[in-house]
Amino acid sequence: MKKNALWFFLALLCFGCADSKSELDGYVEAFKVDSLFSDKADVSVDKVSDGLFRVSVVADLPEDTVCGSFSVDIIPAFKASFQWAPHLTPTDKHIIADHVFRAPALVMTDKDKVLTLVPDLDTRATSPYRWYMDMNAPENRLEIGLADYVVKEHVLFHKTGKTKFKKGKVDFAFYVMIDEGPDAVRDPWRRPLAFMWEKYGRKRALTGMPVDRPLEPYVKNTYNWAFNTWEKAVWQEFELNGKKVGAPVFIVNYTQSPNYPGEVNERAFRSIFNQAWFSSLRSAQGLYRYGRRTGNQDYIRRANMTKELALSFPQTDGLFPAIVATEMEQVEIKGKKYNRSKGWKTMYFGNSHKNPIAWNPKKAPLHILDMSFTAYQMLTWYEELEKDERLIDYTKTYANRLINLQDDEGFYAVWLDNKTQEDLGLLHRSPETAMSATFLFKLYELTKDERYKDSALKASEAMIKYIIPTGKWEDFETYWSCSGWGHKTLVDKKIERNNMYKQNTLSMYYVAEAMLSAYELTKEERYIQLGQRTVDELMMTQAVWQPPYMYVEVFGGFGVMNADGEWNDSRQALFSDLMIRYGKLLGINEYVERGVVALKSSFSMMYCEENARAKKQWEAVYPFFNEKDYGFMMENYGHNGYTDNEGTGIGVFTIYDWGNGAASEAFMKVIDRYGEDILDLGNKKKEKVSV
């Protein structure tokens, strides 16, 4: 219970109608209003449809009031065994701030009941106050209300303890959903997803948002930026093993703009990645497809140089590094030091610095996920672009080693010592295994080698037994990237107060894709059912609305994890095709629509004349930007938990392979696979989504 609070009890008999009380029996025991507001608050519960109720909370304040919050607790009538929330609240001081209200909901289930709370986003859109939610698993309590908040950990939210409520009407509202039965418990996200999409998302999608214009001009911006106006900073070309190879650099920042008035200061070591995030080989497929579509032989040439680079990464007993980089130095100019590359003559191979061992790429361990993701991209290239047998040979050499790194439970090793190849035993039972399964399923499809299929099916069973039921979505990004909170104490452990793991959406993607591949191979229904559950959990992090406190278009974009603040993260480009595939297979148009808006949102952060709102925000921060910078695009928005209309939330860099190049690849892949008409949602017949 809240500290220092007296509770005003509203029994179910006080509901707006007897039907509400009758239907909610067994699901909701009571609502409890903050004591400060108890004699001023009016709570009404109105039935919307079977199992769906709207709860309105209104207070009439006689004078301005300063206090910690105005909120209501919802006490379930059953003891939940499974809980889900969009953000972690590890202590009573933490809240789920509306900064992360993408598809906001709180979910509690037992063996045959589901109780879900969804904020009324229409009411939030016109509210002058900041909203929040909370979920306390040990106390079996949900909470929603109004309060000012601050960001502390990266990124968790705390109430300020002082919120000023103005004299007069103060209100908020939310929906309560109830369900029962094995199907509802197996996938408790399906109904709130369908409800929020029908109520908020679909009507916006049918207007063409978040980008209400053709996407190809954004692709043109991307490639003109990378290979023309910013080519000097972006494109890297050198000789390796007697061949010309090349690719866009890992990262560039605003100081590398041709318009920047100061000295260049490189943000990170100059490098090219083939890693699970930053995949030059994946981006090159988009460039190849676009070059083929437009007859641009220079683009095809550059794409093939990137393929040659990937094939040149040296294999040792099948394993291979993830990056190629240059040595760096600091140069002093007029008393200030700047980071600069020593050039590709100092080239070395290494591994991603996002790991628990060493942030030095030379000392970083080999990462199985990076290798499996790269190998899968090689197979996609082979299957859809050109039958280069070297791609099959390279991936088979790797696969033959990979299947020997699988344990008895079905999990593959995660990190290996980069010299001895010894399994470091870190992040055991990781959903990263699913990416290796997807790769092996595809390799089996192309080679018919039963060893690959058997290993992938064994890995799929590990996902079903250990990962999906508990939401154990832990991978390299969850603890060893910018959001390091919990990396010393929480790995393999749930946060007790929420009964949840720290979770990352990439893990959900890997598993949903592996389940789909397993189903396509075996036609076993359980794989597609569990895959749908997983992709539904993933879509709970997709924005179904456009909040008034977001100053670029964020509708359709994805978040990252339940302890970070990003909107419109570049992963949405990766996710878009997966959602479309599930929609086509299951005959659910909502999934196709979500996939399309995710693809569109992948471009909505781009600095260009097509994005008027984003352009204004970019220029508020970088007034020297002009048409030579069209195509510059940060990987996400609002990363640190704050946004405002003066450019707060806008970033400082572009990662081609996790930004504009990745978005362009996703667009080209989707239209190659499904045709351009799939993007025109406005011409599709509106289908009712059952809620």
C-alpha positions, -999 to 999 in steps of 0.1 A, spaced: 0 0 0 11 36 -4 29 51 25 12 77 47 -21 73 29 -56 68 41 -79 51 17 -113 59 5 -131 27 -4 -155 26 -34 -173 -7 -32 -185 -24 -64 -220 -15 -54 -212 21 -62 -207 12 -99 -228 31 -124 -249 1 -131 -257 -33 -116 -245 -51 -147 -210 -37 -141 -208 -51 -106 -222 -84 -117 -197 -89 -146 -167 -76 -126 -173 -100 -97 -144 -123 -95 -121 -99 -114 -121 -65 -95 -125 -64 -57 -124 -25 -53 -111 8 -65 -93 30 -40 -89 67 -44 -61 88 -28 -73 101 6 -66 137 -3 -92 134 -31 -116 109 -15 -143 134 -5 -140 153 -38 -137 124 -63 -166 109 -83 -158 75 -99 -182 61 -125 -179 27 -143 -198 23 -175 -200 -8 -196 -188 -4 -232 -192 -40 -244 -190 -75 -231 -160 -76 -208 -150 -40 -214 -157 -11 -190 -147 26 -190 -138 40 -156 -139 78 -152 -124 96 -121 -133 132 -116 -125 156 -88 -137 191 -82 -111 210 -63 -122 241 -44 -86 256 -47 -52 250 -61 -37 219 -44 -1 207 -43 4 170 -35 22 139 -47 -4 125 -70 -41 120 -77 -46 83 -84 -68 52 -81 -57 17 -72 -74 -13 -88 -75 -43 -65 -80 -76 -84 -104 -102 -69 -79 -130 -77 -43 -135 -69 -24 -131 -102 4 -155 -111 15 -136 -142 20 -98 -146 30 -75 -174 37 -38 -176 53 -16 -202 80 -3 -178 97 -14 -146 89 1 -112 114 -18 -90 105 3 -58 76 22 -45 94 54 -56 92 44 -93 63 49 -117 55 41 -153 55 76 -168 34 86 -197 67 92 -216 65 55 -223 27 53 -231 31 37 -265 4 10 -262 0 14 -225 -16 -14 -204 -12 -33 -172 -20 -70 -174 -26 -96 -146 -36 -132 -151 -41 -164 -131 -47 -199 -146 -80 -189 -162 -87 -151 -158 -72 -120 -173 -76 -84 -160 -63 -56 -181 -61 -18 -175 -57 5 -205 -55 43 -201 -80 63 -221 -56 80 -245 -83 104 -258 -86 118 -223 -49 119 -219 -45 138 -252 -64 168 -238 -52 165 -202 -29 193 -188 -13 169 -164 13 141 -168 -1 106 -163 14 75 -149 7 39 -140 22 13 -116 20 -24 -109 29 -40 -75 29 -78 -80 34 -88 -43 5 -65 -32 -16 -76 -62 -23 -40 -70 -26 -18 -101 -25 20 -101 -32 48 -125 -32 85 -119 -17 120 -124 17 132 -112 48 151 -122 79 130 -126 116 131 -132 141 107 -148 168 91 -126 183 58 -136 187 52 -174 158 52 -178 134 48 -149 109 74 -136 102 88 -101 74 111 -89 86 145 -79 64 144 -49 49 178 -57 23 181 -84 2 213 -86 -35 206 -94 -54 237 -104 -88 247 -89 -117 231 -107 -121 199 -126 -93 174 -125 -99 141 -142 -86 109 -158 -101 78 -173 -92 42 -182 -106 10 -195 -109 -23 -176 -110 -55 -197 -119 -89 -183 -114 -123 -200 -113 -159 -192 -103 -192 -207 -72 -208 -220 -69 -188 -252 -71 -155 -233 -45 -166 -207 -22 -180 -234 -21 -146 -252 -33 -119 -228 -21 -91 -252 -43 -100 -281 -74 -83 -269 -59 -50 -257 -39 -48 -289 -69 -52 -310 -89 -27 -289 -62 0 -290 -56 -5 -327 -93 -2 -335 -98 28 -312 -66 47 -318 -43 32 -344 -63 22 -374 -80 55 -381 -46 72 -380 -31 45 -402 -59 49 -428 -50 86 -432 -15 76 -443 3 84 -411 29 86 -398 43 94 -432 14 104 -455 34 104 -488 53 79 -509 84 64 -492 107 63 -522 118 100 -519 131 91 -484 152 63 -499 166 87 -525 175 111 -496 193 82 -478 214 72 -507 221 108 -519 232 116 -483 254 85 -480 270 85 -514 270 121 -524 266 150 -500 280 132 -470 301 106 -490 334 118 -476 323 110 -441 301 80 -447 315 58 -475 346 38 -466 365 20 -494 398 1 -491 416 -30 -504 414 -63 -485 430 -96 -497 436 -81 -531 399 -70 -535 383 -36 -534 358 -36 -505 336 -9 -489 306 0 -468 292 30 -450 309 37 -417 293 26 -384 285 61 -372 287 98 -381 277 129 -361 267 165 -368 303 177 -368 308 158 -400 282 177 -419 295 196 -449 278 226 -434 293 224 -399 314 255 -391 338 238 -367 363 209 -367 353 173 -372 352 153 -340 344 116 -347 320 102 -321 334 66 -321 362 45 -335 359 44 -373 345 10 -382 321 -12 -402 299 -36 -384 282 -69 -393 265 -73 -360 229 -80 -348 222 -43 -346 245 -27 -371 246 -49 -402 263 -34 -433 254 -66 -452 217 -61 -444 218 -25 -455 237 -34 -487 208 -56 -497 185 -25 -498 211 -7 -519 214 -36 -543 176 -39 -546 173 -1 -552 201 -2 -578 184 -31 -596 150 -12 -595 165 20 -608 192 7 -631 219 24 -609 250 3 -615 270 23 -591 247 13 -562 250 -23 -572 287 -20 -574 289 -5 -539 265 -32 -525 287 -59 -540 317 -44 -524 300 -47 -490 292 -83 -497 328 -89 -506 338 -73 -473 315 -96 -454 329 -127 -471 364 -114 -463 359 -116 -425 383 -144 -415 369 -176 -402 387 -196 -375 371 -231 -371 339 -216 -386 337 -186 -363 343 -150 -374 345 -115 -360 318 -88 -362 336 -56 -371 365 -42 -390 380 -10 -377 408 15 -378 431 28 -351 421 62 -337 441 92 -324 435 126 -308 447 156 -327 451 190 -312 438 221 -331 440 255 -315 442 240 -280 413 216 -284 415 178 -290 395 160 -316 390 123 -323 403 112 -357 409 79 -376 444 69 -386 430 55 -418 423 20 -432 460 12 -434 457 6 -396 428 -19 -401 421 -46 -376 392 -71 -370 374 -72 -337 340 -76 -321 312 -55 -308 319 -35 -277 284 -42 -264 293 -71 -241 300 -78 -204 337 -85 -209 354 -56 -226 343 -24 -244 376 -25 -264 367 -42 -297 401 -58 -299 395 -76 -265 357 -81 -269 346 -118 -271 331 -135 -302 293 -132 -302 273 -161 -316 243 -138 -321 263 -115 -344 276 -144 -364 241 -160 -368 225 -127 -378 252 -121 -404 250 -157 -417 212 -153 -421 217 -121 -441 241 -140 -464 213 -166 -470 188 -139 -477 212 -124 -502 217 -159 -518 180 -167 -520 166 -133 -531 194 -114 -549 220 -136 -565 231 -172 -562 267 -166 -551 277 -200 -538 304 -185 -516 276 -173 -494 264 -209 -489 299 -222 -483 307 -195 -457 275 -201 -438 279 -239 -439 313 -236 -424 299 -215 -396 268 -237 -391 289 -269 -387 307 -252 -357 275 -237 -344 256 -269 -339 285 -282 -317 280 -252 -294 245 -263 -284 239 -276 -249 216 -304 -239 187 -280 -232 189 -266 -267 207 -233 -261 238 -222 -280 267 -205 -264 264 -167 -263 300 -153 -259 333 -171 -266 368 -160 -258 382 -144 -289 414 -163 -287 406 -197 -272 370 -199 -284 361 -211 -249 324 -206 -239 324 -179 -213 292 -192 -198 275 -158 -198 237 -151 -203 228 -188 -202 193 -197 -215 192 -166 -236 166 -159 -263 195 -149 -286 195 -187 -294 164 -181 -315 183 -161 -341 206 -191 -346 176 -213 -350 161 -191 -377 194 -191 -395 196 -229 -393 160 -233 -405 169 -213 -436 201 -232 -442 182 -265 -440 157 -252 -465 185 -244 -489 207 -275 -483 184 -301 -469 210 -311 -443 190 -327 -415 216 -317 -389 206 -280 -392 169 -287 -389 173 -310 -359 195 -284 -341 170 -256 -349 140 -276 -336 159 -283 -304 166 -246 -299 129 -238 -306 119 -262 -278 142 -244 -254 124 -211 -263 91 -227 -256 101 -242 -223 123 -215 -207 117 -181 -225 82 -175 -238 62 -185 -206 81 -162 -183 90 -133 -206 127 -138 -202 137 -114 -229 173 -108 -219 200 -103 -246 232 -83 -251 213 -50 -253 193 -55 -221 223 -50 -198 253 -41 -219 243 -11 -239 233 24 -228 208 11 -202 232 -8 -179 209 -6 -149 208 -41 -132 237 -56 -151 254 -66 -118 224 -80 -100 195 -87 -123 207 -111 -150 186 -142 -149 165 -127 -122 130 -111 -121 123 -77 -105 103 -89 -75 80 -59 -73 68 -64 -109 74 -102 -113 91 -94 -146 125 -96 -161 142 -66 -175 131 -71 -211 143 -61 -246 122 -62 -278 150 -76 -299 147 -109 -280 110 -110 -287 117 -105 -324 142 -133 -325 118 -157 -309 88 -147 -329 108 -152 -361 121 -186 -350 86 -198 -341 73 -187 -375 101 -206 -392 94 -237 -371 58 -236 -381 65 -231 -418 87 -262 -417 66 -285 -395 31 -271 -398 27 -278 -360 0 -254 -347 17 -249 -313 46 -230 -330 24 -205 -347 3 -200 -315 34 -193 -294 48 -172 -322 16 -151 -322 18 -147 -284 54 -135 -288 47 -111 -317 18 -97 -297 40 -91 -267 64 -73 -290 36 -51 -304 27 -39 -269 58 -17 -274 45 -1 -307 30 34 -305 -8 33 -313 -12 71 -311 5 104 -315 9 120 -280 7 158 -278 40 158 -259 60 142 -287 72 167 -313 80 144 -342 57 118 -357 60 87 -334 29 68 -343 37 32 -354 72 33 -340 87 9 -314 103 12 -280 134 -7 -269 130 -22 -235 111 -18 -202 139 3 -187 146 28 -214 129 58 -230 132 56 -268 104 62 -293 108 54 -330 137 32 -326 153 19 -358 144 -17 -349 109 -10 -362 123 -14 -397 135 -48 -388 101 -57 -372 79 -45 -401 83 -75 -424 78 -99 -395 44 -84 -386 34 -85 -423 44 -121 -425 23 -130 -394 -6 -110 -408 -5 -128 -441 -3 -162 -425 -29 -157 -399 -53 -136 -420 -52 -107 -395 -52 -74 -413 -43 -56 -381 -8 -71 -383 -3 -61 -419 -14 -25 -410 9 -24 -380 38 -37 -402 32 -10 -427 30 19 -402 62 5 -385 79 7 -419 66 43 -424 77 53 -389 112 42 -398 115 74 -419 96 99 -398 127 111 -379 147 119 -411 159 154 -416 144 164 -450 117 187 -465 92 159 -465 91 158 -427 81 193 -417 77 186 -379 110 167 -376 128 193 -398 118 220 -374 132 201 -344 164 193 -362 170 229 -371 162 240 -336 193 221 -325 215 224 -356 206 257 -373 234 251 -399 216 221 -414 203 225 -450 195 205 -481 230 189 -481 220 172 -448 188 158 -461 188 121 -451 205 126 -417 185 106 -392 189 97 -356 182 61 -346 154 71 -321 137 99 -303 133 109 -266 160 85 -256 167 100 -222 131 102 -211 125 139 -220 111 158 -250 101 194 -257 94 217 -287 129 231 -287 146 200 -299 151 180 -267 149 144 -277 167 149 -310 200 131 -312 235 139 -325 244 111 -348 233 88 -377 240 51 -378 235 42 -414 230 5 -406 206 13 -377 188 43 -392 184 55 -428 202 27 -445 183 0 -425 149 18 -431 157 19 -469 165 -18 -469 133 -27 -451 113 -6 -476 129 -23 -506 125 -58 -491 88 -52 -484 79 -39 -518 100 -66 -535 82 -93 -515 46 -80 -514 43 -53 -540 39 -15 -535 2 -17 -530 6 -31 -496 17 4 -484 -15 20 -494 -37 13 -463 -61 40 -472 -74 20 -502 -80 -11 -481 -115 -20 -471 -119 -14 -434 -123 -46 -415 -138 -47 -380 -113 -58 -353 -130 -79 -326 -123 -65 -292 
